[in-house]
Amino acid sequence: MEYNFKEYNKVIPHPVYAWMGWISILNPSKEAFEKLKPLIQEAYDLSLEKFNKK
């Protein structure tokens, strides 16, 4: 992948777990973190849904 994994405050594929759909952000600003909160909640809700089906 052609990403700078040392760049701050930018959403990029996770350097190890990108194949699982994970993302990463180094040292996010408050604004960036606020934008990510809905995505974090969605990921949590999907995980909880999958867990409860078992």
Contacts in CASP RR format, 6 or more apart in sequence:
PFRMAT RR
TARGET T0000
AUTHOR 0000-0000-0000
METHOD contacts of the structure
MODEL  1
MEYNFKEYNKVIPHPVYAWMGWISILNPSKEAFEKLKPLIQEAYDLSLEK
FNKK
1 13 0 8 1.000
1 18 0 8 1.000
3 12 0 8 1.000
3 13 0 8 1.000
4 12 0 8 1.000
5 12 0 8 1.000
5 15 0 8 1.000
5 24 0 8 1.000
6 26 0 8 1.000
7 26 0 8 1.000
8 26 0 8 1.000
8 27 0 8 1.000
9 25 0 8 1.000
9 26 0 8 1.000
9 27 0 8 1.000
9 28 0 8 1.000
9 29 0 8 1.000
9 32 0 8 1.000
10 25 0 8 1.000
10 26 0 8 1.000
11 23 0 8 1.000
11 24 0 8 1.000
11 25 0 8 1.000
11 32 0 8 1.000
11 36 0 8 1.000
12 23 0 8 1.000
12 24 0 8 1.000
12 25 0 8 1.000
13 21 0 8 1.000
13 22 0 8 1.000
13 23 0 8 1.000
13 24 0 8 1.000
14 20 0 8 1.000
14 21 0 8 1.000
14 22 0 8 1.000
14 23 0 8 1.000
14 24 0 8 1.000
15 24 0 8 1.000
25 32 0 8 1.000
25 36 0 8 1.000
28 36 0 8 1.000
END
